[in-house]
Amino acid sequence: MDAHRLVRTGVVAAAGAAVLLALTGCGGGPGGAAPRPAGGATPSPAATPATPPSPSSTSSSTSPYASAPPAAGPADGSWVGLTGGKPVSVTVKKGHALVLAEAHVCQGTARGTAPVTLTLTCDDGYTARTEGTASTERGKLVVTWADGTKDTLTKATAS
């Protein structure tokens, strides 16, 4: 197996795992599972509400994903490549976007279709790939980031 294919396979596997975590809400915080109390104790059934509160009783804050119209068209899917010799992965699905680059995981919204506007947040404060536009050119996804970085990516395929 050549080095390029090995890198691509690893990026696709990492992207798939990260997409599953991001889209299923695994972990604490909005949309995710409640954090476990200290000591690993599981909350008792009485402490967990049987039904979620009605929308009228929740706070007025909304998720950044709620107002994002889904990105459609050829940008949807998982894309992989190398920029400056380092693996980059971009996944766009149903208005959500996930980027794996330089050991950073960034997620957020994908709005529009031509071009798709990406607005992301990285947990570790990384900012190089948080605002950008993506369009397809000759079967490739080209993402131009606000800092001038340009990623040219190929559609990921299962092997």
C-alpha positions in Angstrom: 0.0 0.0 0.0 1.5 3.3 -1.0 1.9 6.2 1.5 -0.7 8.4 -0.1 -3.3 5.7 0.0 -2.4 4.9 3.6 -2.8 8.6 4.6 -6.1 8.9 2.7 -7.5 5.7 4.3 -6.5 7.0 7.8 -8.1 10.4 7.2 -11.3 8.8 5.9 -11.5 6.6 8.9 -10.9 9.5 11.3 -13.4 11.6 9.4 -16.0 8.9 9.7 -15.5 8.5 13.4 -15.6 12.3 14.0 -18.7 12.7 11.8 -20.5 10.1 13.8 -19.5 11.7 17.1 -20.5 15.2 15.8 -23.8 14.3 14.3 -24.9 11.9 17.1 -24.1 14.4 19.8 -21.9 12.0 21.8 -20.5 13.7 24.8 -21.7 16.5 27.1 -23.2 19.8 26.1 -26.0 20.8 23.9 -27.5 17.9 22.0 -25.2 15.4 23.7 -25.5 13.1 26.6 -25.4 14.5 30.0 -22.0 14.3 31.7 -21.7 11.7 34.4 -21.4 12.8 38.0 -18.0 12.6 39.7 -17.0 9.1 40.7 -18.6 7.5 37.7 -22.1 7.1 39.3 -25.0 6.8 37.0 -27.9 9.2 37.7 -31.0 7.5 39.1 -34.1 7.2 36.9 -35.9 9.6 39.1 -33.2 12.3 38.4 -33.7 11.9 34.6 -36.9 13.4 33.2 -39.1 10.9 31.4 -40.0 13.3 28.7 -38.1 16.2 27.3 -39.4 19.7 28.1 -41.8 21.2 25.6 -40.3 23.8 23.2 -42.4 26.5 24.8 -40.7 25.9 28.2 -37.1 25.9 27.0 -34.9 29.0 26.8 -34.9 31.2 23.8 -31.3 30.3 22.8 -31.1 28.2 19.7 -28.4 26.0 18.2 -26.3 27.4 15.4 -27.4 24.4 13.4 -31.2 25.2 13.7 -31.0 28.2 11.4 -28.6 26.8 8.9 -30.3 25.8 5.7 -28.8 22.5 4.5 -26.0 22.7 2.0 -27.0 20.9 -1.2 -25.5 19.6 -4.3 -22.0 18.5 -5.2 -20.2 19.7 -2.1 -22.1 17.1 0.1 -20.0 14.2 1.2 -16.5 13.5 2.6 -13.4 15.0 0.9 -9.8 14.3 1.6 -6.4 15.5 0.4 -3.0 16.9 1.4 -2.2 20.6 1.8 1.4 21.4 2.4 2.0 17.7 2.9 -0.5 17.4 5.7 -3.8 15.5 5.5 -7.0 17.5 5.4 -10.6 16.2 5.5 -13.8 18.1 5.0 -17.2 16.5 5.4 -20.4 18.4 4.5 -23.9 16.9 5.2 -27.3 18.4 5.9 -26.0 21.8 6.7 -23.3 20.6 9.0 -19.6 20.7 8.3 -16.6 19.0 9.9 -12.9 19.7 9.2 -10.0 17.6 10.3 -6.7 19.4 9.7 -3.3 19.6 11.3 -4.5 17.5 14.3 -7.5 19.9 14.9 -11.2 19.0 14.8 -13.5 21.9 13.8 -17.3 21.7 13.2 -20.1 24.1 12.4 -22.4 25.0 9.6 -22.4 24.7 5.8 -24.8 27.2 4.1 -25.7 27.6 0.5 -24.9 25.7 -2.6 -22.6 27.6 -4.9 -20.4 28.4 -3.2 -21.0 26.8 0.2 -20.1 29.0 3.1 -18.3 27.2 6.0 -18.5 28.7 9.5 -16.7 26.5 12.0 -15.5 26.4 15.6 -12.5 24.4 16.9 -12.5 23.2 20.4 -8.8 24.0 20.9 -8.8 27.6 19.6 -7.4 26.8 16.2 -8.5 29.5 13.8 -6.9 28.9 10.4 -9.8 26.9 9.0 -12.9 28.5 10.7 -14.3 30.7 7.9 -14.2 29.7 4.2 -16.0 29.0 1.0 -16.2 25.7 -0.9 -17.0 24.9 -4.5 -16.6 22.0 -6.8 -14.2 22.3 -9.7 -13.6 19.4 -12.1 -14.7 16.8 -9.6 -12.7 18.3 -6.7 -13.7 20.3 -3.7 -11.8 23.6 -3.5 -12.0 25.3 -0.1 -10.6 28.8 0.3 -10.2 29.9 3.9 -10.3 33.5 5.2 -6.6 33.3 6.1 -5.7 32.5 2.4 -5.2 28.8 2.8 -6.6 26.8 -0.1 -7.4 23.1 0.1 -8.1 21.1 -3.0 -9.7 17.8 -2.0 -10.9 14.6 -3.7 -14.2 12.8 -2.9 -13.5 10.0 -0.4 -14.6 6.6 -1.5 -15.0 3.4 0.5 -12.4 0.8 -0.5 
